[in-house]
Amino acid sequence: MEIWQKTKSKLIAVWRIITAYGVFLALLGLFFLKKLFWLTKKIKVNSDFIINKIDRLMDKIDGKEIGEVSRIYLIELAMRNLKSKKMRAVVTIGGMALGVGAVVFLVSLGYGLERLVISRVARLDELKMIDVGMGEVATSKMNDAVMDKIVKMEGVSEVIPAVSMVAKVKYKNSVVDMMSIGVDEKYIKAVGAKILTGNNLKDKKDDGVGIISDEGEVAGWNQEVVTAVLGTLVEKGLTAFNVRPEKLVPIWNECSRESEMLGYITRQEGGYFGEKRWGERYYVGDDRGVVGQNKKGSEQYSVWIRTKAPLWKEEKKGVVVPVFGGNSYQQWEIGCVAQTDVEEGEKLKGFDNLDDYLSGKEEQIVDGRILGLTTTATASATAVATDSAIETNLFETVVATDSAGVEWVELKKTDQADNKQKQLSFDGLPEGEAFISSGMLRVFGLNKDKVIGEKFGVSFIIPDGLVPGVTGRLQSEQTDYQVAGVIDDESSNYFYFHLGDAKKLGVRNYSQLKVVGKSQEVIPGVRKEIETSGLRTVSTLDTVAEIEKLFRTLRLVLGLLGTIALAVAALGMFNTMTVSLLERTREVGVMKAMGMLSNDVRELFLAESMIMGVGGGVCGVLLGVVGGKLVSILLTSVSVIKGQGAMDISYVPWFFVSFILGVSFMVGIMTGWYPSRRARQISALNALRYE
């Protein structure tokens, strides 16, 4: 209990000291504010009302009991004492100002350089953006469905897609591989691309679709458009078909590439039977000359074939193995394949659709052809059927055995099939506008003022995965692009083109997404949520964080250097207060003899030290800020002469100003603590006898 009482007493004493110093600080601030308004009266500005308000507020804050000396009076008396020794006060406050000014000046350079570097690295808008790319999971794709999912996340403002591809650029007699980026108008604004000459990229209403032509001819010109309903039969009856010799065809759960991909089907002896249905426009192939569209003409559909087939999976590039279900049997599923990937044969009469056909036959496989509801096939049976069915110029058949001793067939692509590259053709005419970087301009030795309207040939190399359901790299036919604008970027060689041109080549998956957040604060949470989907994110905030970490250390070093000057100034101030006490010992005795309490004497000396501390702090902040701005002006003059623009390398945040003034106040208290304590302890009689 006694320990608690002692602790309580000490806490109360500490609180009273903190409160007293806080009152002193507030009164000092109001005192100097009142003096400022007194000065305005000299220029005939009526400020009596404000001065009276300040006086009332100071009286209320002071709160001294009857018989005690008012703190306001102590502050005024301290000011008179300092004025009586003007030179000493000026030197002491000046030393304090130099110490504080050194700290402010050096730290302001640290903050200013940090802001300058960050402004050169990233614009303010870029701090609210996230660049999303493909993650380590190969199955994760970035398409319109992923964009819709991201844009619904909390804190996301919009999502902007882009497609990056290498392009073979042919200009006059030279051919150069150049990076090309398919973008829209929003992307150009998001990256802050500056147009030197020409026009800005403007979105077009027709984004277009794309196709693959195995013969290298432009497809889509003679297509018959018919009215259709999504998901319905194109025609009654079943069609025999087989996979093309050089194809490994994906089979989808529904007639859409947005649905789940079940696996692959391969060419087999006897082929398959299936029904034709209208499905998603898959943008790849010639559509057999027929394209469906709804009555409004707002949506287009392609022909899909719905069938039941054994599934295969690609274990690694060029090697496919069966997909096994339970009991080590190859798995069979009903799914859809694109009509363009298969060769059609005869019609099967007597059945309206696939479901009727499957439900009306017994389970059996004859000569490799699906004749009924067959849910499984043994590995050995599949091996026999497949071995005789796969074309030898596409696959090599290899028998493999798993850890349980079950044999299966691996189908390996031959070099002949691997080397055959598909050629993409545009579905319709591309926009053909190119917005080239000034770096690309330099590569071809062109003049930015004369390049607008120049044409060059472009053949795009589409990476694996951008066209759904198609594996391997693709190359587009060569087409002419015309320079419509020049981007200010000397460091890189690339050109922008309309995103719609990429879609006319069948591109449905994007290379990157630029996610724009509503504020900088939501970026970390949005990144974490996106990364849970298997995608990779990069933000300019990462670079900014590293820069801030570097300059945080630099500011600490600069601040420590400035603190040395501040420490020297504090010692000088302590010396001044000590000498002042020795000189005024008799004065202290007189004040005590006249009835001033020892605590009031102590507060008088503290008031003098705090006035010098706060005064030195204010002057030091002004000195440091002005010094930093003078250095910035000097560097700016040199920079402008060299054509680099203005450079502001000095910046002092308000929180740092408040911190410095607080430190100055604390220095005033610490340097005045010992002299004020000695003044309190001096006996009035001894002080009067002091010579």
N, C-alpha and C positions, 0 to 999 in steps of 0.2 A: 504493500500500500504506500509506503514511504517512497519507494522507487517511482511509483506512478505519479505521486504528487510532485517529486522533483522534476521528472520528465515533463509533466504538464506545465510546471512553472517555467522551465526553459523554453518550451514551445511557445508559450504566451509571450515571453520576453523577445524571442526571435521574431514573432509576428508583429510585435509593437515596433521593433526596429525597422522591419521591412515596410510597415505602414508609414512610419515617420519619413523614411527616405522617399517613398512614393509620393507623399504629400509635398515634400520639398521639391521633387522633380516637377510635379504639376504646378506648384506655385512659381517655380523658376520660369516655366514656359509661359504662364499667364503674365508674369512680370515683364518679360521681354516683349510679349505681344502688346501689352499696355504701353510700353515705351515706344513701340512702333507707331501706334495710333497717336501718341503725343507728338511725334514728328510730323504726322499728317496735318496737325492743327497749324503748324508753321507755314504750310502752303495753302492755308485758308480752306481746309476741308473740315466740315463740322462732324466730329466723331465723338462728341460728348456722350451721346446715348450709349455707344458701344463701350466707352471707357467706364461709365457707371455700371454697366452690366458686368464687366470684368471685375470691378472692385467688389461687387456683391458676391460674385462667384468665388473670389479669393477669400473673402471673409468666411464664407460657408465652408470652404475646404480647410481653412486654417484650424478652426474649432478649438482654439486655446481656451483654457480655463481662466477664471478671474485670478489675477495675481501672477500669471505667467506672461512672459514676453512673447508677443506675437511673432510668428515666423516671418510674416511679411515685413515687419520692422527689422528683423535680423537680416533679411536679404538686402533691404535698403541700406542698413548699416554696413554690411559687407561690401556693397558697391562703393560706399564712401571711402572705406578703408583702402580698397584697390585703387581708387582714383587718387588717393593721397600718395601712393607710390606708383605712379603711372608707368615709369620706365621698367620697373621690376615686373609689374603686371603684364605689360606688353611683351616683354621678353619671354616670360613664363608661358603665356597663352600662345605666343608665336612658336615656341619650341614644341608645345603640344600640337599645334596645328600642323607643323612640319612632320611630326611623327604620324599623326592620323592621315595627313595628306599622302605620305609615302605608301601607307597601307592601301588607301583608296585608289591611288594612281596605279599601283602594280596590279591589284585585283581587278580594276576596271579594264586593264589591258587583257587580262585572262578572259573575262566575260566577253569583251569585244571581239577578240580573236575567235572565240568559240562561235559566236553568232555569225561572224564573217565566213568561217569555214562551213558551217551548217547551211548558210544561205547559198553557198556555191555548190554544195553537194545536193541539196534538195530544196524544192519550193515548199511553201507552207501547205499547199493542197496535197503534195505527195506524202506528207506525214499522216494523212487520213486514208492512204491507199495500201492495198495488199496485192502483191503479184502472186497468182496461184498457178502452179505448174503440176506436171504429172509426178506422182509419188513413186515409191519403190514397188507398189503393188501394180502389176502389169494390167490387171483387169479394170482398174479405175480409169474411166474416160471422162473427159470434160466436154459435155454437150449441152443442149438447151435444157434438158431435164435437170442437170446439175446446176445450171445457172438459176433456174427457177427455185431450186432448193436453197441455194445460197442467198438469193435476194430476199427470201422470207425470214432469214435469220435476224434476230434482234440487233439493231444498230447498223444494218447494212442499208445504204442509200440506193446503190445501183451496181450492176455487174456488167463489165464491158469485155467482149470476147476479142481474140486476135488469133491469127493463124500465121505461123512462121515457117517458111520453106526456103530451101536453096533454089536459086533460079540460074539457069544458063542464059546469060545476057550476050546477045550478038549485036555488035555495033560496028558497022562497016566491015573490016576484015578481021576483027578481034572478037574472041569469045572468052568471057570471064564469068566465073562462078560468083554470084552475089547473093547476099541475104535479102529476102523479100518478106514483107509483113502485110498480110491482109487485115485491114482495119476499117472501122467506120468513123463517122464524124466525131462521136463522143470520145473515141480513143485519142484522136489527134489533140482534142482539147485537154484531155486528162494528162497527157505526157508533156503538154506545154510546147508543142512543136512550133517553131517560129518560121514562117514562110518568108524567104528572102525575095523571091520573084514568083510571079504566077498567081494561081488561084488557090484557095483553101479547098481541102477535100470535102465534098458535100455528099450526103447519103442519097442513094437512088431508091426509088420505090420498088424496083424489081431486083430482089436479092438473087433470083435465079436458082437453078438446080444443075447438077452435073451428072455425067455418064461416062462409062468406059466403052471404048470401041476397040475390039480386038483387032480389027482390020486397020485401025489408025484413021478411019474416016470420021467426019463430023456427023454425029447422030443427033436425032431429035428434030430434023427438018421436015420429015414426011410422016410424022406421027398422026394417027387418027385419034381424035378426041371423042370419047363417048360419055354419055351420062351414066354415072355409077353410084352405088351406095356402099360405103365402107363396110367390109366384113361379109358381103354377100357373094354368091357364086357368080363367076364371070359367065359360065355356061354350064348346063347340066351334063352329067356324065364324067367319066374318068379318062385320064390321059396317061399313056405309058411314057416314061422318060428315063433318062440316065444322066449321070454326071459327066461333064466333058472330060476328056482324057487328062488334060493338064490342070484339073481343078480339084481343090479340097473345099467342099461347099459347106458353109455354116448353116445349121438348122436352128430356127428360132421357135420359142414357145408359142408365140403368136405371129401373125403376119405383119411384123413391125420390128425394126432394128432397135427400138427402144425397149423391147421385151427381153426376157432372159434367153441367152444363147445356150441351147442344150448341148451342143457339141458340133461334130462335123459328120458329113456323109461322103462316101467315096464312090467311084465308079465300080459297078459290080455286074457280073454276067446275069443277063435276064432283066436288069434294070428295076424300076419301081413303077407303081401306079399312084396317082394322086388327083385331087380335084383343084380346079383353078378358082381362086378367090381374090377379090379386090382388097388390097392392103396398103400399108404406108408407101408413099412414093419413095423408092429406095435410091433414086438418082444414079444408079449404076446399071449400065447395059442399054440396049436399044429398045427395050419394052415391046419387042416384036411388032413395032409400028402402032401399038394401041396404048393410049393413056386414058384413064378414067378421071372424071371430075364430077363434083356435086352439081346440083341444079343451079346454085348461085355462082358457080365458077370460082369459088374462093379456095377450094382444096382440090388437089390432084392425087390420084391413086395409081399404083402399079399392080401388075398381075403377079400373084404368088401361087405356088403349088403346095397344097397341104397334103402331107403323106405320112406314112409310118415307116420308120427305117431304123437299122442298127446304128448306134452312136459310136463315134471315134473321137479321140482327143489328141491334141498336138502336144506330145511330151516335151519336145524341143524342136527347134526349127528344122523342118524337113522330115520329122519322124512322128508318125501317128500310131497310136495303140488303141485297142478297143476300150470302151467304157463298160466296166463290169458292174452288175447289180448283185443281188444276193445269190449265194450258191455258185459263185464264179461263172455265171452266165452273162453273155454280152447283153447290155441293156438296149431295149427298143422303146422308142417314144414317137408320139404323134407331134408333128411340128410343121413349120412352113419354111420353104426355100425360095429364093428369088428365081423367077422364071429365066432370067438372063444367064444363070449359071448352069443350066441343064440343056440337054438335047431332047426334044419331044419326038414321040413316035406315034403309034396307032392309037385310036380311041377304043375304049372298052365299053361295049354296049350292055344294056340291061341294068345299069346302076345309075342313080341320079347323083349320088354324092359318096364321099369316102366312108361315112359312118354306116350307110346302108350296105356298102360293099364288105366292110369288116365284120359287121354283125351277121351277115348272111353266109359266111364261109367257115369251114372248119379250120382249125389251126394246122397249117402246114407250110413248108417251104419246098418248092420244086425248082431245081436248076437255078437256084439263086434268086428266083423271082418271088416277091411277096404275094401270096395268094390268099391269106386269111389273117385272122387275129392271132398273130404270133407275138407273144410277149417276151420270149427268151430264145436264145440259140446257144448251143454249147460252143466253147472256145474252139474245139477241133472242127466242128461243122463250119463255123465262121471262117476258120483258116482255109478250109478246102474251097469254100465258095469264093473267098476274096482272092486267093492265090491265082485262080483261073480268070478272075475278072479284071484286076488292075492292069492297066497298060504298062508294059515293061519299060517304055521310054519315059515314064513319069516316076514310078516307084520301084524300088528293090524290095522283095519280100524276104524278111528275116524272121525265123522262128526263135522266140525267146521264152525263157522259163522263169517264173517268179519263185519266191522263197518257199512256197507251198508245193512246188513241183508242177504247177499248172502251166501248160503251154499256151502261148498266144502269138499273134502275128504283129510284127512291127513293119510299117510301111515307110520306107525311106525314099525321099525324093532323089532323083538322079540329077547330075549336073546339068543335063539338057533342059530339064524342067525349071531348075532354079535360075538359069541364065536367061530364060525367056521373060522379058519385061513387058508388062501391060502398058498400053498407051492410053492416056486420058484425052478426051475431046470435050470441048465446051458445049453445053446444052444451050444453044443460042449464042449470040454475040457477046463477048465480054465488054465491060466498059472501056478497057484499054487505056486507062489513065494511070500514069506513074508520077509519084511525088518523090523525087530523088534527093538524097543528102548531098551537101556540098562536098563531102569526102568522095562520093561516087562521081561527082562532077569532075573532080581533080583526076580521078583514075583515067577517064576518057579524054582529058585535056579540053574540056568544054568551057565556054564562057557563060556565066549565070545569066547575063543579060540577053544572050542570043540562043539559049538552049530550049526555051519554051517552044513546043511544037515539034521538036526533034523526035524521031521514031527509032526504036531499037527492038530487035526480036527477043522474045522471052519464052523459055521452055521451063516450066516448073517441075521440080523434083519433090513429089509428095511423100513425106515420111510414112512409115508403117503405122497404122492405127488411126490416121485421120479420116480415111474412108471406111465406114463400118463394114465388117464382113469380108474385107479384102486384106490379105496379108502381103507383106513385101513392099518395096518401094515402087512408086508409080511415077511415070513421066508424062507430062502433058504435051500436046502438039505445040509447035512453035506458033506464036501469034505476035502481032505487032502491038507495042505499047507506045503511047505518046506522052512526052514529058509535059505535065500540067502545072508543076510547081517545084520549087527548090527549097529543101529544108536546111536550116542553119545548123549544121553538125559536121565539122571538119574532121572529127576523130574517128568516124565510122563510115563504112561503105555499105549502103542499103537503099532500098526504096519501098515506099508504101504503095499499095494498090487497094482497090475496093474489095471488101470482104465478100461481096456478092459474086465476084469473079471466082473466088475459091469455092463457093457453094455451087457454082455452075460446073465445077469439076468433080462434084460429088462429095466434097468435104463436109462432114457433119460433126466431127469432133474438133475441138479447138486445141491449139498449142499452149495457150495461156489465157488466163482470165485476170482482169484488173478489177478488184473489188474496192468500191469506194464506201468508206464508213461515214456515218453522220457526224462523228467527232473523233478526235485523236484518242480519247479515253477508251472507246469501245474496241479499238483495234486488237489488243491482246486477247480479249474474249472471243472475238470473231475468228481470229487465227486458230485458236485452240479448237473451236468447233469445226472448222474446215479441215484441220489436220486429222480429226477423228474419222473422216471419210476416206483417208488414205492418200490425200493430196498434199503437195508440198507448198509451203507458203514462204514468201520473202517480203520483208517490209523495209522501207527506208528508215523506219524507227530503229532497226538493228544497227545500221551504220551510225545514226545519230547517237545511240546509246554508247557506242564505242568512242565516238568523238567526245561526248560529255564526260566519260570516264577518264580520258586522257587529260582534258582540260581541268577536270576537278583536281587532279594531282598537281597540274601546273599552277592553279590558283592557290593551292595549299602552300607550295614552295614560295610563290611570290608573296603571299600573306605573311609567311614566317620571316622573309627578308624585311618586309615593312615593319613587322613587330619589333625588330631590333631598334629601329628609329623611335618607335613609340615607347619602348622601355627606357631609352635614354631620356626622352622628354619627360616621362613619369618621374625619373630620378631627379631631374632638374626641378620639377614641380614640388616634390617632397622636400628638397633642399630649401626652396623658397618659403614653404610653409613653416619649416623648422626655424629658419632665420627670423621670420616674421614673429614667431612666438617669443623668441629671445628678446627681440627689440621691444615688444609690447608687454613684457612681464608686468611692469608697473601699471600699465593701462588695465591689465586684467585684474590687478589688485584693487584699483579704483572702482571698476565696475562691480566687483563682488562687495566692496565696502558700501557701495550705494544701494545694494540690495538685489543685484542680479544673481540668479541661481547658478550653481556650477553647471547644470545641464544646459542652461541658456548660453553660457560661455562656450561650452563645447559645440553647440549647434551653430554659433557664430563663426567659429573657425571652419567647421564643416561647410557652412554656406559659402565661404570664400573659396575653399578648394573645389567645391562642386561648380561654382560659377566659372572658375578658370578651366575646369575639366570640360564642361559642356560648351563653353565658348571656344576652347581649342578644338573640340570635336566638330562644331558647326563650321568654323573657319577651315579646318582640315578637309572636310568633305567638299567644300567649295573649291579649295585649292587642288585637290585630287581630280575632281571632275574637269575643271578648267585645264589642268595640265594634260589630261587624257585627250580632250578635244583639240588642244593645240597640236599634239602629236598627230592626231587624225587629219587635221587640216594640212599639216606638212606633208604627210604621206599621200594625201589626196592630190595635192598640187603636182607631186612627182608622177603619180599614177595617171592623172589626166593628160599630162604632157606626153606620156608613152602610149596613150590611147586605151588604157585599161579601165577607166571609169573611177568613180569615187570609192574611197575605202574608209569606213568608220570602224576603227579598231578599239574604240573605248565605249564601254557601256556599264552603268552602275544601276542595278535593280533596287527598287525601293526597300525591299526587305533588308538588303545589305546596308543601306543608309541608316535604317532604324537600328540595326545591329551595332554599327559603328558608334552612333550617338549613345546607345546604351553602354557600350564599352567605355566611352569617354566619361560618362557619368560615374561608372564604377571606379575608373582610375582616379577621378576626383575624390571619391569617398575614401579609397585606400590610401592615397597620399596625404589626406587630411586627418585620417583616423588617429595616428600617433600624436601629432601636435595638438589636436583637439582634446585628446585624453589627458595629455600633460597639463593643458590649460585648465581642465576641470579639476585636476588634483592639486593645483597650486594653492597654497594657503594665502588668504588675502593679506595677512600680516607680513608673511615672508615676501610676497610680491611687492608690497609697498616699500620694503627695506632694500629690494634688489637694485643694485647699481649697474 
